[in-house]
Amino acid sequence: MGITVGTPDVEPDKPAHVAGVRRGNHRGFYKRQPGHRRDDRSTARRSTGINARHHNPVLPDMPNLSPA
């Protein structure tokens, strides 16, 4: 006695990755992702596209904590 559901619409023999789709924060993709720096740090532009310069630290000695 359970919930009756339809047949699953999946094909488990297919790969999970689709060609042409970026793989998140894969190392080396900093050139294509705005706000990511070469040393694996990020800026406010990673999290927001609206006035990103105003979301960065006021003083250079302060840590750069992006909004998200």
C-alpha positions as CSV (number, residue, x, y, z in Angstrom):
1,M,0.0,0.0,0.0
2,G,1.8,3.1,-1.2
3,I,1.6,5.9,-3.6
4,T,1.0,5.0,-7.2
5,V,3.4,6.8,-9.5
6,G,4.2,6.6,-13.2
7,T,7.2,5.0,-14.8
8,P,10.5,6.9,-14.3
9,D,11.6,9.0,-17.3
10,V,15.4,8.5,-16.9
11,E,18.2,7.0,-18.9
12,P,20.9,5.9,-16.4
13,D,23.4,4.9,-19.2
14,K,23.8,8.6,-20.3
15,P,26.5,10.8,-18.8
16,A,25.5,13.5,-16.3
17,H,27.6,16.2,-18.0
18,V,26.3,17.9,-21.1
19,A,28.9,19.2,-23.6
20,G,29.1,22.9,-23.7
21,V,27.8,23.5,-20.1
22,R,30.2,25.1,-17.7
23,R,31.0,23.1,-14.6
24,G,30.5,25.6,-11.8
25,N,33.7,27.0,-10.2
26,H,36.0,24.6,-12.0
27,R,39.7,25.7,-11.6
28,G,40.9,27.7,-14.5
29,F,37.5,29.1,-15.5
30,Y,38.3,32.4,-13.8
31,K,38.7,34.0,-17.3
32,R,35.1,33.3,-18.2
33,Q,33.6,34.0,-14.8
34,P,33.4,37.7,-13.8
35,G,34.4,38.3,-10.2
36,H,36.7,35.3,-9.9
37,R,40.5,36.0,-9.6
38,R,43.4,33.8,-10.7
39,D,44.3,33.0,-7.0
40,D,40.9,31.5,-6.3
41,R,39.6,34.6,-4.5
42,S,36.5,36.4,-5.5
43,T,35.2,40.0,-5.6
44,A,31.7,41.4,-5.2
45,R,31.1,41.1,-8.9
46,R,30.8,37.3,-8.5
47,S,27.7,37.9,-6.3
48,T,26.1,41.1,-7.7
49,G,26.2,42.8,-11.1
50,I,24.7,46.0,-9.7
51,N,27.3,48.6,-8.7
52,A,29.8,45.8,-7.8
53,R,32.6,48.4,-7.1
54,H,30.5,49.8,-4.3
55,H,30.3,46.4,-2.6
56,N,34.0,45.9,-2.3
57,P,35.9,47.0,0.8
58,V,36.3,50.7,1.5
59,L,39.9,50.4,2.7
60,P,42.5,48.2,1.0
61,D,43.5,46.6,4.4
62,M,40.0,45.3,5.0
63,P,39.1,41.7,3.9
64,N,37.1,41.3,0.7
65,L,33.9,39.5,1.8
66,S,31.6,39.2,-1.2
67,P,27.8,39.5,-0.5
68,A,27.0,35.8,-1.1
